[in-house]
Amino acid sequence: LPRGTPARGRHPGASRGAPRAARTAETAQRIKRSRRLKANNRERNRMHNLNAALDALRDVLPTFPEDAKLTKIETLRFAHNYIWALTETLRLA
């Protein structure tokens, strides 16, 4: 058969057995599921990257006791205050 010619009189992409509306609904469901899975993976990766960045920030902040793990918001507030304090120290020196 020449390229692009449907086999045995069938339309390209047509499947046997299921009515066209059912195939369309199944395809739409498959596409929605695929998009949702991709979005979930992107969000999971985003959160992993955010958590890794916060862990790296925690490593450079002086905390007492050393083993205390700050929450996300505590880490950000502490970093802000620490940077402000260092800036003030430089300004006054």
Secondary structure, DSSP 8 states (H G I E B T S, - for coil): --TT--GGG--TT--SSS-HHHHHHHHHHHHHHHHHHHHHHHHHHHHHHHHHHHHHHHHHS--SSTT----HHHHHHHHHHHHHHHHHHHHH-
